[in-house]
Amino acid sequence: MKDLKYLAAYTIPLATALSIGSRGWLTFSAVLFAFIVIPVIEVIVGKDSINLSKNEVQKKKGNRIFDIMLYLNLPIVFSLLYWSFTNISNIDYSLFELIGLSYSVGILLATNAINVAHELGHRTTLFEKTLSKTLYMPCLYMHFYIEHNYGHHLKVATPEDGATAKYNQTVYSFWVSSVTKQYFDAWKKQKELLSNSGSSFYSFKNDMIWYLIIQSAYLAGVYAVFSYKALVFAVFIGVISFLFLETINYIEHYGLRRFKASSGRYERVQEIHSWNSNHSIGRIVLYELTRHSDHHYKASKKYQILDCFEKSPELPFGYPSSIILSLFPPLWFRAINPLVPEKMKSKQKL
């Protein structure tokens, strides 16, 4: 039964379904669940820093149920998108309800689309990679597949990484710098990959061009099948979803830095270069994304067997609470800055 604990990740889609099927303040159901209910439960349940034994790792590593629970997010997410587009096109919502519905569906995309796409994007099979890119599509962030896998994991905790927030950088400044730098870095990385394979920029192998075509076709399809209102809604929820992603990037690596050795190369990525959170509920709902240090230590390691390390810096709150806190920079700096290693602070400039 313990293997089924990750079914709790479907509570976000359930809360989103309530949002889509409701009017009034209930359109905010997913927002309230993610940022009020989950943090309260996390305080009650507490943390779990126990790692699996070697026997448990071997057993869980090959258990297909963990993969299937990821795959099921694809039909769930797109079914809820279809329902929301239909309602947006046919129901006269108030501005208050539109805001609630937009943020609720945006949270769905951030958690059960982008987060799942991130996990599947590190897999080796064509099937799982395709699922990953498909889940990035409604988030309008398909380029993240290239930049995250071929850029962020190599450059994390260095000034060259757009997804690593500087010490004393606000989340709002980070949104601008991370979104823009990661997008342009994805194009640079694509050109490099094409060059290494001997392909031209206008080759069919240029995934960045395909991403532009696919995402444009997706938005055109929303307009053609549903309405102009649905198109605007699709764009808005996509932006909300990737800003939530960037907020998670912000809290995962804020202020942490790798140093250069005498050779001029950066030190290897270690357990100290990501913020962790062992709050039990957030771990389950986000498919262990909160055990981020081990993910960076070995990106191919499946979510169900990730470990936590004593050396890793730990967020004082779970991910949902940390996201809220980051939106208030003075409070964020007051809570987190004292936890950033002193030697890392002295090496950073804004």
Steps between C-alpha positions, in 0.01 A plus 500: 500500500792735565576492128162660433567806713581696183134478402481807723653690207156472337346718771606808302304383192203421729513849647530641147195300390307659786619841379392435141162363600419783742413865510586778744783456748516126432675579173801559728480144639837385364668819624354458849591132508859554384583800715283462809393138545833338406716734716270440800518123450879524465523668839285227654669203329854639520813379325632164389876486448533121491670352195417165346713195572694337216242222478216751485677697228541191282135407550359844426742580216344243271140532612297621199222642717715808563534560125132438432402758761706753304355400161141540623557871543487548121132402452407665830658835411366515145150390606488782754634744241226397256236548769637841600517621138141387444378683809696816422341506155143440615463648849486869580746509789560809711852647511541356851407153376729527197792584727422207730462258211817624330714459810350162581564357153840671496592318822385173342738559209785595731469187714354220289631617162834680539613310809413162346653608168818586688518151652426324170742725312789334681396154384664320206207351305347681202153439647579677825685784329198553272266507799728757660493734201122456462445608860723805451290608199195656677744673736656669193840395634622222272845660471548417868561140396824602326616769740432299815657174386796639307552832679372526855634166619848594379501865608291488820625721784721705266452851355458339157177326606183699441304274735716574807393806698770730637526585867265792580330474160123531525275241343352768273842593362573129466185442293628745239863385498425127513223493239696706248843345557374142495311562176800649317735242653271226365551637147877514557504145627288385206746656255785326682323164490431539127859598433631200693280268294597664172147630436403844376296751698200443272523125535197290598708422808462856627264433792471868590333573167272201552408632844397832346287323240340258747416765761361732233290214361374424851387859552349515150314178575362642825373802307351292217332236718390723786514880481709814522429512875639148534811606308564790738436268793746242356773762474433633849508160671816411310673812633375431852632144483852590392521786751416246769778282358744789515396572858587141584834544321549808716451322833696191390835672442470849649837640605691172460823500300767266369859619502772472238799279559857604412441343158234760429223240496208510741493243775272202451133541590462386860228455760554856624392664173121452532249581770308198625171461683403182683144607574310180431193630315693722260734212423210276401291753308803618300644154430803558726608817317581639844789253535674712245862450602497130416324577172789725399755253628359237263231635267402159362402373846125438517292709737391212726857416608647847555691552826553797727842600635596656831738738320225645280360839599140458610212739453328579831163451329346272240491601133149656501582715805840590356338610172266733691787633711712572192228734370578730794874568454570663840349199679680256269838666552448512876418128516744358242804729486636387839491141370714571192863398565713809567765405244233493228366845590835671453541376144181651358406833348169621365 
